[in-house]
Amino acid sequence: MDNVGITVNVRKAEGLDTTKTIISWLEKRGIRFWLEKEIAAALNLQGLSLSELSERCDLLVALGGDGTLLYVARHASRRKIPVLGVNLGSLGFLTEVTGSEVISTLERIEEGSIRIEERMMLEADVRDARGRSSSRYVCLNDAVINKSAFSRAIQLNMNISGDYVGTFLADGLIVSTPTGSTAYSLSAGGPIVKPTIEALIATPICPHTLAVRPLIFSRDEELEIGVLSEGGHVVLTLDGQEGRELEEGEKVVFRRAEETVSLVCPWGRSFYEVLRTKLRLGGLAKR
């Protein structure tokens, strides 16, 4: 750990103080650091863009919540830089480290006694009616094909690796990685999948028939979703942070992305412990 980049959700009350604590710790050890522009301005320092941080650093510290980590992950994945997510919000399912634990976690990273976990990412390739690729996106949690605020239910056509699966009417479809299985997909009735299992999950949003259910498919398969609805009221969003409108006749091909994200996993907490403590999985306390 020679070069550390720090990005902060400045709307979080603890963000500024936690950043100062991290900077003080790094300075005492002679470790170089860079700040993203927004937090740098709050400290009257010169900052860099997140892309520039990714080029210079061998560790990125994301202070905020899961949304901040998802934002950072897309940049870190290009150079496979480990990301330490620090939770300054409420739930923080992906950002397991709290503000009070960040220094002890950095000490363990410096000692080399921390576990780094590789997480698969999802690629969404938007194609026109002739099959030509028009845009490509990569995300860590999920991609959502959804109707806009005032539109009716949308009709979607589903194929997996060239095999026709079906056509259905719904409010939308969530395609998630195992990492994203505990996010929007879970709230729509999708399964919980351990993040180290490499698979993809397709979860319909309010389908208009009980026969359309969530589906788990292999990491090596491609899911093609065709938009059959008219009117241009269908939207594709990636990790809830970027996206575009979809027109009738366009298709989105989902597959495992070549990029991966390296997440710092603190304290040896198991996935099932996090499920129990964060999501209250299991209901009653252990007897």
C-alpha positions in Angstrom: 0.0 0.0 0.0 2.0 2.9 -1.3 -0.6 5.2 -2.9 -4.1 5.6 -1.5 -7.0 7.4 -3.2 -9.9 8.7 -1.1 -13.4 9.5 -2.4 -16.2 10.7 -0.1 -19.9 11.2 -0.2 -19.6 14.8 1.2 -23.3 14.7 2.1 -22.6 12.3 4.9 -22.0 14.1 8.2 -19.0 12.0 9.2 -17.3 12.2 5.9 -15.0 15.2 6.5 -13.8 14.1 10.0 -13.2 10.5 8.9 -11.2 11.8 5.9 -9.0 13.9 8.2 -8.4 10.9 10.5 -7.3 8.8 7.5 -5.1 11.6 6.1 -3.4 12.0 9.5 -2.7 8.2 9.7 -1.3 8.1 6.2 0.9 11.1 6.7 2.5 9.6 9.9 3.5 6.5 7.9 4.7 8.4 4.8 2.1 6.9 2.6 1.1 9.1 -0.4 -2.5 9.9 -0.9 -4.8 11.7 -3.3 -8.3 13.0 -2.8 -11.2 13.2 -5.3 -12.0 16.8 -6.2 -15.2 17.2 -4.1 -13.7 16.3 -0.8 -10.4 18.0 -1.7 -12.2 21.3 -2.2 -13.8 21.0 1.3 -10.3 20.7 2.7 -8.8 23.4 0.5 -6.5 20.9 -1.2 -6.0 20.0 -4.8 -8.0 17.1 -6.0 -8.2 14.6 -8.9 -11.0 13.0 -10.8 -11.9 9.5 -9.9 -10.4 8.3 -13.2 -7.1 10.0 -12.3 -7.2 8.4 -8.8 -7.6 5.0 -10.4 -4.5 5.6 -12.5 -2.3 6.6 -9.6 -3.4 4.5 -6.6 -3.1 0.9 -5.5 -6.0 1.2 -3.0 -9.2 3.2 -3.2 -11.1 4.1 0.0 -14.7 4.9 -0.6 -16.4 6.7 2.3 -20.2 6.9 2.2 -22.6 4.0 1.6 -23.2 1.2 -0.9 -24.0 3.8 -3.6 -20.6 5.4 -3.2 -18.9 2.0 -3.5 -20.8 1.1 -6.6 -19.7 4.4 -8.2 -16.1 3.7 -7.3 -16.2 0.1 -8.4 -16.8 0.9 -12.0 -13.6 2.9 -12.2 -11.5 0.6 -10.0 -12.4 -2.5 -12.1 -10.5 -1.1 -15.1 -7.2 -1.5 -13.2 -8.2 -4.2 -10.7 -7.5 -1.8 -7.7 -8.8 -3.1 -4.3 -11.6 -1.0 -2.9 -12.2 -0.5 0.8 -15.8 0.5 1.4 -16.5 2.5 4.6 -20.1 2.8 5.7 -21.1 6.3 6.8 -24.8 5.6 6.2 -27.4 3.2 7.7 -27.5 -0.3 6.3 -24.2 -0.6 4.3 -24.4 -4.1 3.1 -21.4 -3.8 0.8 -19.6 -1.2 2.9 -19.0 -3.3 5.9 -16.3 -1.2 7.7 -17.6 1.6 9.9 -15.9 4.9 10.5 -14.6 3.8 13.8 -13.0 0.7 12.2 -11.3 2.3 9.3 -7.9 2.9 10.9 -7.6 -0.7 12.3 -8.6 -2.0 8.8 -5.9 0.1 7.1 -3.4 -1.2 9.6 -4.3 -4.8 8.7 -4.0 -3.9 5.0 -0.5 -2.5 5.7 0.4 -5.7 7.5 -1.0 -7.8 4.6 -3.4 -9.7 6.9 -6.6 -8.7 5.0 -8.6 -10.8 2.6 -9.4 -9.4 -0.9 -12.4 -10.9 -2.6 -12.9 -10.8 -6.4 -16.5 -10.0 -7.4 -17.9 -10.6 -10.9 -19.5 -7.8 -12.8 -22.3 -7.6 -15.3 -22.1 -6.3 -18.9 -25.1 -4.8 -20.7 -24.7 -4.5 -24.5 -27.5 -2.4 -26.1 -28.2 -3.3 -29.7 -30.4 -1.8 -32.3 -33.1 -3.7 -34.4 -30.3 -4.8 -36.8 -28.2 -6.3 -34.0 -25.6 -3.6 -34.1 -24.1 -2.6 -30.7 -24.8 1.0 -29.8 -23.6 1.2 -26.2 -21.9 -0.9 -23.5 -22.2 -0.7 -19.8 -20.6 -2.5 -16.9 -22.0 -2.6 -13.3 -21.4 -4.4 -10.0 -25.0 -4.9 -8.6 -27.7 -4.9 -11.3 -29.1 -3.6 -14.5 -32.8 -2.8 -14.6 -35.2 -2.6 -17.6 -38.1 -0.6 -16.3 -41.1 1.4 -17.4 -41.0 5.2 -17.0 -43.2 6.9 -14.3 -46.3 7.2 -16.4 -46.1 4.3 -18.8 -48.1 1.0 -18.8 -46.6 -2.4 -18.2 -44.0 -3.3 -20.8 -43.7 -6.4 -23.0 -40.3 -8.1 -23.1 -38.9 -11.0 -25.1 -36.4 -13.3 -23.4 -33.7 -15.6 -25.0 -30.8 -17.4 -23.2 -27.8 -18.3 -25.3 -30.0 -18.5 -28.4 -32.9 -20.5 -26.8 -36.2 -18.8 -26.7 -37.5 -18.7 -23.1 -40.7 -16.6 -23.4 -42.4 -13.3 -23.9 -44.0 -11.6 -20.9 -45.7 -8.5 -19.6 -44.3 -6.9 -16.5 -43.3 -3.6 -14.9 -39.7 -4.5 -15.7 -36.8 -6.9 -15.3 -33.8 -6.9 -12.9 -30.7 -8.7 -14.1 -28.2 -8.9 -11.2 -24.9 -10.4 -10.2 -24.7 -12.5 -7.0 -23.3 -9.3 -5.3 -26.5 -7.5 -6.3 -28.8 -10.4 -5.3 -29.3 -8.8 -1.9 -30.3 -5.4 -3.4 -33.3 -4.6 -5.7 -33.6 -8.1 -6.9 -34.2 -9.4 -3.4 -37.0 -6.8 -2.8 -38.7 -8.0 -6.0 -38.7 -11.6 -4.8 -35.4 -12.8 -6.2 -33.1 -15.4 -4.5 -30.1 -14.6 -2.3 -26.9 -15.9 -4.0 -23.5 -16.0 -2.3 -21.3 -13.4 -4.0 -18.5 -15.9 -4.8 -20.8 -18.0 -6.9 -20.5 -16.9 -10.5 -24.0 -16.8 -12.0 -26.5 -14.3 -13.1 -30.1 -13.7 -11.9 -33.1 -12.5 -13.9 -35.9 -11.3 -11.6 -39.2 -9.9 -13.1 -40.8 -6.9 -11.5 -44.5 -7.4 -10.9 -45.1 -9.8 -13.8 -48.7 -10.1 -15.0 -48.7 -13.9 -14.7 -47.6 -16.2 -11.9 -45.7 -18.4 -14.4 -43.0 -15.8 -14.8 -40.5 -16.4 -11.9 -36.9 -15.5 -11.1 -34.3 -17.4 -13.0 -30.6 -18.2 -12.2 -28.4 -19.0 -15.2 -24.8 -19.8 -15.8 -22.0 -17.3 -15.9 -21.1 -18.5 -19.4 -24.6 -17.9 -20.9 -26.0 -14.7 -22.4 -29.4 -13.3 -21.7 -31.0 -11.4 -24.5 -34.0 -9.1 -23.7 -36.0 -7.6 -26.6 -38.2 -4.6 -26.1 -41.6 -5.1 -27.7 -43.4 -2.1 -26.2 -44.1 1.0 -28.2 -43.7 4.6 -27.3 -40.2 4.9 -26.0 -41.2 4.7 -22.3 -38.7 2.0 -21.3 -35.5 2.8 -19.4 -32.3 0.8 -18.8 -30.5 1.8 -15.6 -27.2 0.4 -14.2 -26.6 0.3 -10.5 -29.2 3.0 -10.2 -26.6 5.6 -11.4 -26.4 5.7 -15.2 -28.5 4.5 -18.1 -30.6 5.4 -21.2 -34.0 5.0 -22.8 -34.7 2.0 -24.9 -36.8 2.1 -28.1 -39.1 -0.6 -29.5 -37.0 -3.2 -31.3 -33.9 -2.6 -29.4 -32.3 -5.5 -27.5 -30.0 -5.7 -24.4 -27.6 -8.6 -24.2 -26.5 -9.3 -20.6 -23.4 -11.4 -19.8 -20.6 -11.7 -17.3 -18.2 -8.8 -17.8 -14.5 -9.3 -18.4 -13.9 -6.7 -15.6 -14.0 -7.7 -11.9 -13.9 -5.7 -8.7 -11.6 -6.4 -5.8 -13.3 -5.7 -2.5 -11.5 -5.5 0.9 -13.2 -8.0 3.2 -12.5 -7.1 6.9 -12.5 -9.1 10.1 -13.2 -12.4 8.5 -16.9 -11.9 8.6 -18.7 -14.6 6.6 -21.5 -13.8 4.1 -24.0 -15.6 6.3 -23.0 -13.5 9.3 -23.6 -10.3 7.3 -27.0 -11.7 6.2 -27.9 -12.3 9.8 -26.7 -9.0 11.2 -27.6 -6.7 8.3 -30.8 -8.3 6.9 -31.9 -10.0 10.1 -32.1 -13.3 8.1 -33.3 -16.2 10.2 -35.8 -14.3 12.3 -35.5 -15.5 15.9 -32.3 -15.2 17.9 -30.1 -18.3 18.3 -31.2 -20.4 21.3 
